[in-house]
């Protein structure tokens, strides 16, 4: 029987797991912390409109551009986490446009 490819640990450590959380994140209690909805994390209607306008002004993934490739950005990434720095929510110097792959990678690494 074929085995499903490994995926990134949901705990944000970046380890490859068959599914869910790695043993270290589970032991650290990260598996029991629900992420919450986008709205509960601060991404309200005002953010959605800001995001739309930001991506219109910055349509290309910053990481792909740095690698010499071109890809459309799909996410607006906070360099300093919104949870720790809510005052920087709309600060453009704290934002970067990213494609889904680069956003997933940075988020998994905790960046």
DRENTILO-982178 format. One line per 8 residues: number of its first residue (from 1); their letters; for each residue x negated, y, z negated of C-alpha. Coordinates in Angstrom, 2 decimals. Layout:
# DRENTILO-982178
NUM> A> X/Y/Z ~ ...
//
This chain:
# DRENTILO-982178
1> XXXXXXXX> 0.00/0.00/0.00 ~ -1.41/3.47/0.90 ~ -2.41/5.74/-1.95 ~ -1.28/9.38/-1.94 ~ -4.11/11.92/-1.68 ~ -5.24/13.54/-4.92 ~ -4.08/17.04/-5.78 ~ -5.32/19.83/-8.02
9> XXXXXXXX> -4.53/19.55/-11.74 ~ -1.52/21.66/-12.72 ~ -3.42/22.82/-15.81 ~ -5.50/25.17/-13.65 ~ -8.89/23.51/-14.28 ~ -9.42/22.57/-10.62 ~ -9.96/18.85/-11.23 ~ -8.56/16.35/-8.73
17> XXXXXXXX> -5.78/14.15/-10.13 ~ -3.36/11.65/-8.67 ~ -0.50/13.88/-9.89 ~ 0.36/16.34/-12.65 ~ -2.32/17.11/-15.25 ~ -5.80/15.76/-15.94 ~ -6.51/14.16/-19.32 ~ -8.47/17.20/-20.53
25> XXXXXXXX> -5.64/19.67/-19.77 ~ -3.09/17.31/-21.28 ~ -5.23/17.05/-24.46 ~ -5.64/20.83/-24.56 ~ -1.86/21.23/-24.53 ~ -1.64/22.88/-21.13 ~ 0.76/20.22/-19.87 ~ 3.42/21.36/-22.31
33> XXXXXXXX> 3.29/25.06/-21.40 ~ 6.01/25.82/-18.84 ~ 5.04/28.46/-16.32 ~ 8.44/30.14/-16.23 ~ 10.28/31.63/-13.30 ~ 8.74/34.30/-11.08 ~ 11.18/36.82/-12.52 ~ 10.26/35.95/-16.12
41> XXXXXXXX> 6.57/36.42/-15.21 ~ 7.22/39.98/-14.02 ~ 7.91/39.53/-10.31 ~ 11.22/41.35/-10.10 ~ 13.06/43.03/-7.21 ~ 10.81/46.09/-7.37 ~ 7.75/43.81/-7.07 ~ 9.28/42.00/-4.07
49> XXXXXXXX> 9.68/45.29/-2.22 ~ 6.17/46.43/-3.18 ~ 4.78/43.04/-2.05 ~ 6.55/43.32/1.31 ~ 5.10/46.78/1.95 ~ 1.63/45.77/0.70 ~ 1.51/42.78/3.07 ~ 2.64/44.99/5.97
57> XXXXXXXX> -0.28/47.32/5.24 ~ -2.74/44.42/4.54 ~ -1.63/41.56/6.82 ~ -4.85/39.49/6.85 ~ -6.25/37.17/4.18 ~ -9.25/38.83/2.52 ~ -11.03/35.52/1.84 ~ -10.55/34.27/5.41
65> XXXXXXXX> -11.89/37.59/6.72 ~ -14.96/37.22/4.47 ~ -15.50/33.75/6.02 ~ -15.27/35.16/9.55 ~ -11.81/33.73/10.22 ~ -8.43/35.33/10.77 ~ -5.31/34.21/8.93 ~ -2.14/35.96/7.89
73> XXXXXXXX> -1.81/36.76/4.21 ~ 1.21/35.27/2.50 ~ 0.47/36.19/-1.13 ~ -0.58/39.28/-3.05 ~ -3.14/38.15/-5.62 ~ -3.89/40.00/-8.86 ~ -7.65/39.97/-9.46 ~ -7.07/40.65/-13.17
81> XXXXXXXX> -4.12/38.55/-14.31 ~ -0.77/40.28/-14.64 ~ -0.15/38.59/-18.00 ~ -3.31/40.11/-19.47 ~ -3.11/43.46/-17.63 ~ 0.54/44.37/-16.93 ~ -0.49/48.02/-16.46 ~ -2.31/46.98/-13.24
89> XXXXXXXX> 0.72/45.35/-11.64 ~ 0.90/47.88/-8.78 ~ -2.75/49.03/-8.79 ~ -4.04/48.34/-5.28 ~ -7.65/48.06/-6.49 ~ -6.50/45.02/-8.51 ~ -4.74/43.36/-5.56 ~ -5.88/41.31/-2.60
97> XXXXXXXX> -3.95/39.75/0.28 ~ -4.49/35.98/0.55 ~ -3.29/33.10/2.69 ~ -1.59/30.25/0.86 ~ -4.70/28.02/0.80 ~ -6.96/30.68/-0.69 ~ -4.31/31.80/-3.18 ~ -3.81/28.22/-4.35
105> XXXXXXX> -7.57/27.75/-4.71 ~ -8.07/30.96/-6.70 ~ -5.06/30.26/-8.91 ~ -6.25/26.69/-9.64 ~ -9.65/28.07/-10.67 ~ -7.98/30.60/-12.94 ~ -9.18/33.61/-10.94
//
